[in-house]
Amino acid sequence: MHGKTALLTVLMTAALANGANAQPASLADMHGLSFHEVRVQGFSIASPQELSIDATGAASTSRNQFTSWLPAAWRGEHDGPRPWPGNAWILDLRTRQVVWELRTASTTAGRRDMKLFSGRVKLPAGSYAAFYAAFPEGGFYTDRDGVRKLDLSREGREALAQFALTIRGAGERLSNADVKRIDDSVRAGATIAMPSVGPERYTQSGFELTRPTEITIDAVGEIREDGEFDSGWILDASSHRTIWKLTWNNSVPAGGAPKNRAAHQTLTLPAGRYAAFYATDDSHDPSEWNSPPPFDPSAWGLWIHAAAGAGVTPFAYEHVPEKATIAALTRMGNGESRTRGFTLTRPMDVRIYAIGEGRDDHMFDYAWLTAAASRRRVWEMRYGDTSSAGGDPKNRLVDTVIHLDKGSYVLHFISDDSHSYGDWNASAPADGAHWGATLLAANGTLDRSAIGPYVETADPLLIAQLVKMRDSDDGSRRFSLDRETAIRIYALGEGTNGEMHDYGWIEDAGTGRSVWELTYRMTEPAGGAQKNRRFDGIIKLPAGAYVLRYRTDGSHAFGSWNADPPEDPEAWGISLYRALAESGR
């Protein structure tokens, strides 16, 4: 880390001076550890010396929960030895380097998988922190009364009873406050400082460079080959293009569990405005580790340093500015389908920021935009256009700019029955509060005169309609044509195995004879469940009187879906419009 200041020198000098005349003493004494406890004890020594260390830990085996049940990609076996369920180490508080670790020390075998160390380690004068991480096999569960309880094997209980670390030498202990002050001083002077402050946090900050500038990035987080869970990244604040991100490929092991990853990188950025982010998921961070922690737990987060005198100006940054928002459908829950209409009084570029669920080239929670009058789509959230939204790989993000003409539009978002805001069944995305879709002015500033009142009015091209059809409906609507007319038919219904169950047709009003009927072969998928079918085509009808009909069976219709609803649920039924060529448009 960079930014070592005079404060660090003062703290270390004071700590060393106080310990200059100290006799050999207990610098650290750790025993009686609890499950998933990470204990730390700081100490200082005024002169180079050999410290006496006694430690008891446990080696990793195939029975350990960190290895046996995880996929190979999660275990990170190619990154070296597996983490130990009981491990101790000493961190140099100035250099942030590990100067001794039980796992790599010369140990002797104890009972079961226990490992013992008793010896001397020579260290230079300085300030240090001794750590012990106790992670034997076991886990927590919730009983019938909702009480969280620990399920720990006999071997795990025996291991906890034996885990211990004792360090003796001529020096003195440091308080936790002393250790924190040294930690903070080492990282002082950062242009951007984003230490982890707990689970499910999303931190953002802007900085402006007046000229090309070299920056140094230090970041530690929870990363796997298949996704980022606690991670930092940097965007160009104007284009929203990602400049840098903490990923598996640009990071190295940070100690402890393989998913602990660290990056130290130097970049030269051109003059401009940038935004830095750090986000955490719901588990495994300094507030509560669910696996062995990194060697330097306080480094969990993101720090950016620029050269002295580089002309860097931090500024408050809002990635999805409320003042630039035109329409928003966010914090979408399971099984929701919502819409929001808006009217543009003039053509403009708009930014669409949407987060949803997708996998294997298919979206499950997603957004789309339609022209209000025709219901035709002008944009939709397709899997191929998305990128990772952080957390589980199925969290997908699109952040794009499109051009819209003057007129009225409707923003749509639909979610399936699982994994959404407030009820994640896998790791949440970095920006979970924006699960859904937000439409904003592309330049970040919204001229309110460009937004007019949205009034839902009937399409002047509409001839007849039966929509929002519910279970066991049998609707009809009469209409007449004064001349041969090209008609656009937009129909949604339920169909399986080549047969339609919810469908519509057109009858000659005089004879009752069907002149057109919705069949399975003419439909295409309508989004959601495969049985949701859609027809959008044009036919010609001669002048005359007609009856539009639509019939549903006893399940899966508007308001009572028994599987994923279609993309346009309110249109479930059938609508007839004059074709655009017929209307003279």
Secondary structure as GFF3:
##gff-version 3
##sequence-region A 1 585
A	DSSP	alpha_helix	6	18	.	.	.	ID=ss1
A	DSSP	beta_strand	24	31	.	.	.	ID=ss2
A	DSSP	beta_strand	37	45	.	.	.	ID=ss3
A	DSSP	beta_strand	49	58	.	.	.	ID=ss4
A	DSSP	alpha_helix	72	75	.	.	.	ID=ss5
A	DSSP	three_ten_helix	77	79	.	.	.	ID=ss6
A	DSSP	beta_strand	86	92	.	.	.	ID=ss7
A	DSSP	beta_strand	98	101	.	.	.	ID=ss8
A	DSSP	three_ten_helix	102	104	.	.	.	ID=ss9
A	DSSP	beta_strand	108	109	.	.	.	ID=ss10
A	DSSP	beta_strand	114	123	.	.	.	ID=ss11
A	DSSP	beta_strand	126	134	.	.	.	ID=ss12
A	DSSP	beta_strand	138	142	.	.	.	ID=ss13
A	DSSP	beta_strand	148	152	.	.	.	ID=ss14
A	DSSP	alpha_helix	154	162	.	.	.	ID=ss15
A	DSSP	beta_strand	164	174	.	.	.	ID=ss16
A	DSSP	alpha_helix	176	186	.	.	.	ID=ss17
A	DSSP	beta_strand	192	195	.	.	.	ID=ss18
A	DSSP	beta_strand	202	209	.	.	.	ID=ss19
A	DSSP	beta_strand	213	224	.	.	.	ID=ss20
A	DSSP	beta_strand	227	236	.	.	.	ID=ss21
A	DSSP	beta_strand	242	245	.	.	.	ID=ss22
A	DSSP	beta_strand	252	253	.	.	.	ID=ss23
A	DSSP	beta_strand	260	269	.	.	.	ID=ss24
A	DSSP	beta_strand	272	279	.	.	.	ID=ss25
A	DSSP	three_ten_helix	297	299	.	.	.	ID=ss26
A	DSSP	beta_strand	301	306	.	.	.	ID=ss27
A	DSSP	beta_strand	312	315	.	.	.	ID=ss28
A	DSSP	three_ten_helix	322	324	.	.	.	ID=ss29
A	DSSP	beta_strand	325	329	.	.	.	ID=ss30
A	DSSP	beta_strand	337	344	.	.	.	ID=ss31
A	DSSP	beta_strand	348	359	.	.	.	ID=ss32
A	DSSP	beta_strand	362	371	.	.	.	ID=ss33
A	DSSP	beta_strand	377	380	.	.	.	ID=ss34
A	DSSP	three_ten_helix	383	385	.	.	.	ID=ss35
A	DSSP	beta_strand	387	388	.	.	.	ID=ss36
A	DSSP	beta_strand	395	404	.	.	.	ID=ss37
A	DSSP	beta_strand	407	414	.	.	.	ID=ss38
A	DSSP	three_ten_helix	432	434	.	.	.	ID=ss39
A	DSSP	beta_strand	436	441	.	.	.	ID=ss40
A	DSSP	three_ten_helix	448	450	.	.	.	ID=ss41
A	DSSP	beta_strand	451	452	.	.	.	ID=ss42
A	DSSP	beta_strand	462	466	.	.	.	ID=ss43
A	DSSP	beta_strand	474	481	.	.	.	ID=ss44
A	DSSP	beta_strand	485	496	.	.	.	ID=ss45
A	DSSP	beta_strand	499	500	.	.	.	ID=ss46
A	DSSP	beta_strand	503	508	.	.	.	ID=ss47
A	DSSP	beta_strand	514	517	.	.	.	ID=ss48
A	DSSP	three_ten_helix	520	522	.	.	.	ID=ss49
A	DSSP	beta_strand	524	525	.	.	.	ID=ss50
A	DSSP	beta_strand	532	541	.	.	.	ID=ss51
A	DSSP	beta_strand	544	551	.	.	.	ID=ss52
A	DSSP	three_ten_helix	569	571	.	.	.	ID=ss53
A	DSSP	beta_strand	573	578	.	.	.	ID=ss54
A	DSSP	alpha_helix	580	583	.	.	.	ID=ss55
###
